[in-house]
Amino acid sequence: MSLPPSLAGRFRVPAIAAPMFLVSGPELVIATCQAGVAGTFPALNARPAAQLEDWLAEIDAALAEFRARHPDLPCAPHGVNLILHPTNHRLAEDLEIVVRHQVPLVITSLGHPGEVVRAVHGYGGLVFSDIIHAYHARKAAAAGVDGIIAVAAGAGGHAGTQNPFSLIREIREFWDGLLVLAGAISDGASIRAAEVLGADLAYLGTRFIATQESLAAPEYKAMLVACQAGDVVYTDAISGTNANFLAPSLEHAGYRRETLTAREGKGELKSIADEAKAWRDIWSAGHGVATIHDIPPVADLVDRLAAEYAAACRAPAGGTG
């Protein structure tokens, strides 16, 4: 499937920098969009809610200026992630601000996106819904979303457990719309692999935490460089919902790795305030951490992703003989 007209020609690399709790802010969003990768952030990162207005105004102005100065360069769209769970008491206010700024891309999580779809479609924006099961993808499709984000095993944050090969192919059996793949994608070859598998865009989170523009603490970024995939622990002990965390940060917080087990379906999502405290002190990452070895500026990272992606597109098909 080709990208919708509002997105066509706006990507240097077919990728979205995922919205990361307490990590994504205006500087990261602006840098990624200007580099040709869609930049997004969770509305809840702007605290209090009034700050969301300020952040969107800053992003709008910076990207408008960039487009005016560089009309021939791709400037990717920006987006806001809205948490639809009942514990998010800011949802109505945040959605009103998103509509007022006509944010091009809205990503929904943890709830039915119907109300958001109606509001965002009212000004011509797009709504993507992130899911971890095909069952939820069907519900999102029925609600009229424009895109589905398949959060597969190995993704950072609240990841699923289904293998990306299985999840993407299962969704493609009933969904021919825009499809995004998340899960252990940290280089250009992986972005190309996502396309071959059937996705239209790749979703990169962990790789963009380890950039100079992210809001992550220097110690967090250094831990990403030092860790391998084996240092990622999948547990519901932190927020009540299964997520991937870095083992050293869990240990620093007093958790013993051998006692952390995934109790899928038994945990209850805590309040947003509890979530903020947990994720501030304990750091998340996906399996893509295995290939993160530096902390570059976003522009340099996207240059690298673009070169790797182009090389992967040129690579001949077939085996070794």
C-alpha angles and dihedrals in degrees: 000000000000122000118268115263093258090061101037115118094006100102128079088185122019094245146110124215099227122236106257123196112246090353109071117073139153095283092055093043094049093047094050094047092048090050092053102260121109111255122210140172137187113259088226091065087073105077125217103025091247088067089065088068091052094047093051092047089052092049093045092052096045095049093044089053091048092051091049092050096041108031092160096054124085113252109191123219123261127226146190127222116221121197108217097190115122090244089070101087091175096064098103093046093045092048090052090054092047091053092047090055093040092227106205097222128031120187118201127203138181101010150044110302098204098109092045091049091055093048097045095042086054090074097031099262127141128244123207121187122206117219139170099201134047087235090065091043089059091051091049091049091051089052090059103251119167096221142015123218110207107207101199134185113299097034120131121250119012096003130173127234101231118109111251092234090057098039097049094045092047092052092046089061090072107013123068095168129098112312128191125194124213126184132094095344111147107140142044095259090058090050089055091046090055089055093049089051091056106270123126096206137018123229115219121188115147093044091059094049087067095061130104093245099054121104092232117124115258089245090055092052091047090051090054090055092047098046132082131205089269089064092064115100123196111211144142093210095099106051105002092256123085114261140156118256136174111258095221091057091049090051092049088054091054101261121135111222094217091059096051111095132167110252097183115198095011101082126087122216109249125221120289089251091055090047091054093052093046096049093044092060101031119051128221131213139160131228089270086081086087091081100038110109106152146030106234132170111269092248091057092045093052090047087056094045090050092051093047091046092050091049091050091050090053095047113112118246122240139061134283095276 
